Amino acid sequence: MNPTRSFIGHVVRRPDPGRTSFRRGRVLAVALGALVVAAGCRTPITAEPSTTVRVSGAEVAGRAGLAPGVDILWESDAEQAADFQAVKASGATWVTLDVDWNSIQGDGPSSFRWDRAMDRAVSNARAHGLSIIGVSAYSPPWARRANCPAGNSHCLPANAADFGRFMAAAAARYGTQSANGWFRGSITHWQIWNEPNHQEFAQPKPNLDDYTALLKSAYRNVKLADPQAVVITGGTAPAPDAADGTDYQPETWLRGIYARGAGGSFDAVGHHPYSFPVNPLDAHSWNAFTQTQTLHDVMVANGDGAKKVWGTEMGAATGTATGTLTEAQQSQWVRDYYLGWNTTFRSFTGPLVWMQLRNSGTNPAAKWENLGLQYRDRTAKPGYSVFQDVMRNGVS
């Protein structure tokens, strides 16, 4: 959901606002209209947890993350330290960081500018004791395919091997075999692309063949550099199946990459279980939180039942825009997300990451600027305290 900066030479371009806005309202409105019919034709899936199960705070916190958003890469030292400290103080043990191929190799295929932003962010996250999920994505100009819209880094590369070589270098720098003692073991979990089933992040539109090739190349190269690394498929957006191929439902997408032989090229499945416009515990086939179960059913059917679904991004916006929540509702959703994830879905899931720490903007009428558990000025919303309580005392 977060914007990434693009690099042309050494010039930093401000983030694409689309990465913050992520037309989730459009996606879910279509999903409600297009998929609600299917809901009546399928076996109901329940996300309602057992009221007799108690999960400790330590267990929940060990499976919980809080995302600071892409802007943390470019913040001042003081701002970045404050954000990582707030993530640590929340009780979360995981954090997502964008590993922005576009910035790191923006100067060309032989250039690796880890110093632009990545080294500092990784170092600071590690200093705060946080486990990192590296969300690796976004093509530099030299790697983009010919039909990529001008200036857009959200296209899959023309050559999957180029991304594979980048991932090998990233895993060699930050993985368990790194020659740099400080960075060694700092990133051992890699998500391969962001929302590849959704047009906004797979321009000009998603392509199962191209993504499967990308995933296979990334997996092979990451494992060569760091055999202990965990490779996660690109977190799927809560999208419907679009007739024009601009969106794929997460289940359709996962079945598609399995059909193309991707089963041996990932260790976990990434998913973004946003539940808008309903509470996560309201079980509907079109609710992306409910679809966590559906995705694991697909994995079981393909012999991958022992692998987990990782919820690498989810959240709920406050503010005044249509479809936002009150602060009290956001607080309840914090509790309900982690309740369902750690009870009903516990046996087949990995960490669940709330997006995001603090608002990305200050306009209450701009829905996707208000996902934070804090306001932009770091004043806490009630949801931040509830998050802390869940991490400390658990759920039942």
C-alpha positions in Angstrom: 0.0 0.0 0.0 2.9 2.4 0.5 4.4 4.7 -2.2 7.9 4.0 -3.3 10.3 6.6 -4.6 11.8 6.2 -8.0 15.3 7.0 -9.0 16.5 8.3 -12.3 20.2 8.6 -11.9 20.7 10.1 -8.5 17.5 12.1 -8.5 14.9 11.1 -5.8 11.3 11.4 -7.0 8.6 11.8 -4.3 6.5 8.7 -3.7 3.7 7.8 -6.1 0.6 8.6 -4.1 -1.1 5.6 -5.5 1.0 3.3 -3.3 -0.6 5.0 -0.3 -4.1 5.3 -1.7 -4.3 1.7 -3.1 -7.7 1.8 -4.7 -8.9 -0.6 -2.1 -12.3 1.1 -2.1 -12.8 0.4 -5.8 -11.5 -3.1 -5.4 -13.7 -4.0 -2.5 -16.8 -2.3 -4.0 -16.3 -4.5 -7.1 -15.7 -7.5 -4.9 -18.9 -7.0 -3.0 -20.9 -6.7 -6.2 -19.1 -9.4 -8.2 -18.5 -12.0 -5.5 -21.4 -11.8 -3.2 -23.3 -14.1 -5.6 -20.6 -16.6 -5.3 -20.9 -16.5 -1.5 -24.2 -18.1 -1.7 -22.8 -20.9 -3.9 -19.9 -22.0 -1.7 -19.6 -23.7 1.6 -19.6 -21.0 4.3 -16.3 -20.3 5.9 -16.3 -19.2 9.5 -13.8 -16.8 11.0 -15.5 -16.7 14.4 -13.0 -17.8 17.1 -13.7 -20.2 19.9 -14.6 -18.3 23.0 -12.8 -20.9 25.2 -9.3 -20.5 23.7 -6.8 -18.3 25.5 -3.6 -17.2 23.7 -1.0 -15.4 25.8 0.5 -12.0 25.0 3.9 -13.5 24.4 2.4 -15.9 21.8 0.5 -13.1 20.1 3.4 -10.7 20.1 5.7 -13.3 18.6 3.3 -13.5 15.6 2.6 -9.8 15.3 4.1 -7.0 13.3 3.5 -3.2 12.9 4.5 -1.6 9.6 6.0 1.9 9.7 5.3 2.4 5.9 7.8 3.1 3.1 8.4 6.7 4.3 10.6 5.4 7.1 13.3 4.7 4.5 13.7 8.4 3.8 13.1 9.9 7.2 15.8 11.8 9.2 17.8 9.8 11.7 15.7 11.2 14.6 12.4 10.5 12.9 13.4 7.0 11.9 14.6 6.2 15.4 11.3 7.5 16.9 9.3 5.3 14.6 11.2 2.2 15.3 11.0 2.9 19.0 7.2 3.2 18.7 7.1 -0.1 16.9 9.2 -1.7 19.6 7.1 -0.1 22.3 3.9 -1.4 20.7 5.0 -5.0 21.7 5.2 -6.1 18.1 8.2 -8.3 17.2 8.0 -8.0 13.4 8.3 -5.1 11.0 8.1 -4.9 7.2 10.6 -2.9 5.2 10.5 -2.1 1.5 13.6 -3.5 -0.3 13.2 -1.1 -3.2 14.9 -2.5 -6.2 14.2 0.8 -8.0 16.3 2.8 -5.6 19.0 0.3 -4.9 19.8 -0.4 -8.6 18.4 2.8 -10.1 21.8 3.7 -11.5 22.1 0.6 -13.6 22.4 -3.2 -13.5 26.0 -3.1 -12.1 25.2 -0.6 -9.4 24.1 -1.5 -5.8 23.3 1.6 -3.7 22.5 0.0 -0.4 23.7 3.2 1.2 20.8 5.3 -0.2 18.4 4.1 2.4 18.4 0.4 3.0 21.5 -0.1 5.2 20.4 2.6 7.6 16.9 1.3 8.0 18.0 -2.3 8.4 20.6 -1.3 11.0 18.1 0.8 13.0 15.4 -1.9 12.9 17.9 -4.4 14.1 19.1 -2.1 16.9 15.5 -2.1 18.2 15.4 -5.8 18.2 12.8 -6.2 15.4 12.6 -9.1 13.0 12.3 -7.8 9.4 10.2 -9.0 6.5 11.9 -7.6 3.4 9.2 -6.7 0.9 11.2 -6.8 -2.3 9.8 -5.1 -5.4 9.6 -2.3 -8.0 11.6 -2.3 -11.2 14.3 0.3 -12.0 14.0 2.0 -15.4 16.6 -0.2 -17.1 14.8 -3.4 -16.1 11.2 -2.5 -17.0 9.4 -4.1 -19.9 8.6 -2.1 -23.0 4.9 -1.8 -22.2 5.5 -0.4 -18.8 3.7 3.0 -18.3 6.2 5.8 -18.4 7.9 6.5 -15.1 6.1 3.6 -13.3 8.2 1.3 -11.1 5.3 -1.0 -10.4 5.9 -3.1 -13.5 7.4 -6.6 -13.4 10.8 -6.7 -15.1 11.3 -7.7 -18.7 13.7 -10.4 -17.5 13.0 -12.3 -14.3 16.6 -13.2 -14.1 17.5 -9.5 -13.4 15.3 -9.6 -10.3 16.8 -12.9 -9.3 20.3 -11.4 -9.4 19.1 -8.5 -7.3 17.6 -10.9 -4.7 20.8 -12.9 -4.6 22.7 -9.7 -3.8 20.2 -8.7 -1.2 20.2 -12.1 0.5 24.0 -12.1 0.4 24.2 -8.7 2.1 21.6 -9.2 4.8 21.2 -13.0 5.2 22.8 -15.5 7.5 25.9 -15.9 5.2 26.6 -12.2 5.0 30.3 -11.1 5.1 29.3 -8.1 7.1 29.0 -9.1 10.7 26.5 -6.4 11.7 24.1 -7.1 8.8 24.5 -10.9 9.0 21.1 -12.4 9.7 19.2 -9.1 9.7 16.8 -10.1 6.9 16.0 -13.8 6.6 12.4 -13.5 5.4 11.8 -12.1 1.9 8.4 -11.3 0.3 8.6 -11.5 -3.4 6.8 -8.4 -4.8 3.8 -6.6 -3.4 0.2 -7.4 -4.4 1.1 -9.0 -7.8 -2.5 -9.9 -8.3 -3.6 -6.3 -8.4 -3.0 -4.0 -11.4 -1.7 -1.1 -9.4 1.4 -3.0 -8.4 1.7 -5.2 -11.5 1.5 -2.8 -14.4 0.2 -2.8 -17.1 -1.8 -5.7 -15.5 -1.1 -8.8 -13.5 0.4 -11.8 -15.4 0.5 -15.3 -13.8 3.2 -16.5 -16.2 5.5 -13.6 -15.6 5.1 -13.6 -11.9 5.7 -17.3 -11.6 8.9 -16.8 -13.5 9.9 -14.0 -11.2 9.1 -16.0 -8.1 11.1 -19.0 -9.3 14.1 -16.9 -10.1 14.0 -15.1 -6.8 13.6 -18.3 -4.8 16.5 -20.0 -6.5 18.8 -17.1 -6.1 17.9 -16.3 -2.5 18.4 -19.9 -1.5 21.8 -20.0 -3.2 22.9 -16.9 -1.2 21.2 -18.0 2.1 19.9 -21.5 2.3 18.2 -20.7 5.6 16.1 -17.9 4.2 12.3 -18.0 4.1 10.8 -16.9 0.8 7.2 -15.7 0.9 5.0 -15.1 -2.2 3.9 -11.6 -2.9 1.2 -10.5 -0.5 -2.1 -10.7 -2.3 -4.5 -7.8 -2.4 -8.2 -8.2 -1.5 -9.3 -8.1 -5.1 -12.0 -9.8 -7.1 -11.6 -11.6 -10.4 -11.8 -8.9 -13.0 -13.0 -9.9 -16.5 -10.3 -7.7 -18.1 -7.5 -9.4 -16.1 -6.6 -6.3 -14.1 -7.3 -8.1 -10.8 -7.3 -11.7 -9.6 -9.0 -13.0 -6.5 -6.3 -14.3 -4.1 -7.5 -17.9 -4.4 -7.5 -17.6 -8.2 -4.0 -16.2 -8.1 -2.6 -18.9 -5.9 -4.2 -21.7 -7.9 -2.7 -20.0 -11.0 0.9 -20.0 -9.8 0.6 -23.6 -8.5 -0.7 -24.6 -12.0 2.5 -23.0 -13.5 4.8 -25.1 -11.2 5.5 -22.5 -8.5 4.9 -24.9 -5.6 8.6 -25.6 -5.0 9.5 -22.0 -5.2 8.2 -20.5 -1.9 8.2 -21.4 1.8 5.1 -19.4 2.8 2.2 -17.7 1.1 1.8 -13.9 1.6 -1.6 -12.4 1.9 -3.1 -9.0 2.8 -6.3 -9.9 4.8 -7.9 -6.4 4.9 -11.5 -7.0 5.8 -13.1 -3.7 4.6 -16.0 -3.0 4.6 -16.8 -5.5 7.4 -15.2 -6.6 10.6 -12.6 -9.3 10.1 -14.7 -11.8 12.1 -17.7 -11.4 9.8 -17.2 -14.5 7.7 -17.9 -14.0 3.9 -16.2 -15.6 1.0 -15.2 -12.2 -0.3 -13.7 -11.1 3.0 -10.0 -11.2 2.5 -9.6 -12.2 6.2 -11.9 -15.2 5.7 -9.9 -16.0 2.5 -6.9 -16.8 4.7 -8.6 -20.2 5.2 -9.4 -20.5 1.5 -5.8 -20.0 0.6 -4.6 -22.6 3.0 -7.2 -25.0 1.6 -5.5 -24.5 -1.8 -2.1 -25.1 -0.3 -3.3 -28.4 1.3 -4.8 -29.5 -2.1 -1.3 -28.9 -3.6 0.5 -30.9 -0.9 1.7 -27.7 0.9 -0.4 -28.1 4.0 2.7 -27.7 6.3 3.4 -24.2 4.9 1.9 -21.1 6.5 0.0 -18.1 5.3 1.7 -14.9 6.4 -0.5 -11.8 6.8 2.1 -9.3 5.7 -0.3 -6.3 5.6 -3.7 -5.4 6.9 -5.4 -2.5 8.8 -8.4 -0.2 9.1 -8.6 3.5 8.5 -10.1 6.2 10.7 -11.2 9.7 9.6 -14.1 11.3 7.9 -14.1 9.6 4.5 -16.8 7.2 3.5 -16.0 3.7 4.8 -13.7 4.8 7.6 -14.0 3.7 11.2 -14.4 5.6 14.4 -11.4 5.4 16.7 -13.4 3.0 18.9 -14.2 0.8 16.0 -10.5 0.7 14.9 -9.6 -0.3 18.4 -12.1 -3.2 18.3 -10.8 -4.3 14.9 -7.2 -4.4 16.3 -8.4 -6.9 18.9 -10.6 -8.9 16.5 -7.9 -9.2 13.8 -5.5 -10.7 16.3 -8.2 -12.8 18.0 -9.2 -14.5 14.8 -5.7 -14.9 13.6 -4.5 -16.5 16.8 -7.4 -18.8 17.4 -9.3 -19.9 14.3 -6.4 -19.5 11.9 -3.5 -20.2 14.3 -2.5 -23.6 13.1 -1.7 -22.5 9.5 -0.6 -18.9 9.8 2.6 -17.0 10.4 2.8 -13.3 11.6 0.1 -10.7 11.0 1.3 -7.2 10.3 -0.8 -4.1 11.0 -0.5 -1.4 8.4 0.5 1.1 9.7 2.2 2.7 12.7 1.2 6.3 12.1 -0.9 8.1 9.5 0.9 8.9 6.3 -0.9 12.3 6.0 -3.0 14.8 7.9 -6.2 15.1 5.9 -8.9 13.2 7.7 -11.0 13.0 4.5 -8.3 11.0 2.7 -9.0 7.5 3.7 -5.7 5.9 3.0 -3.7 8.6 4.9 -5.4 7.4 8.1 -4.5 3.8 8.6 -2.2 4.6 11.5 -2.5 3.7 15.1 -0.9 7.1 15.7 -1.6 10.4 14.1 1.1 11.9 11.8 2.5 13.9 14.8 2.9 10.6 16.7 -0.1 11.3 19.1 -1.5 7.9 19.8 -5.0 6.8 18.8 -6.8 4.5 21.2 -6.0 1.6 18.9 -2.3 1.9 19.7 -3.0 1.3 23.4 -5.3 -1.6 22.5 -2.5 -3.1 20.3 -0.1 -2.8 23.3 -2.7 -4.5 25.5 -3.2 -7.4 23.0 0.6 -7.9 22.8 0.9 -7.8 26.6 -2.2 -9.7 27.7 -3.1 -11.9 24.7 -6.6 -12.7 23.3 -9.4 -15.0 24.2 
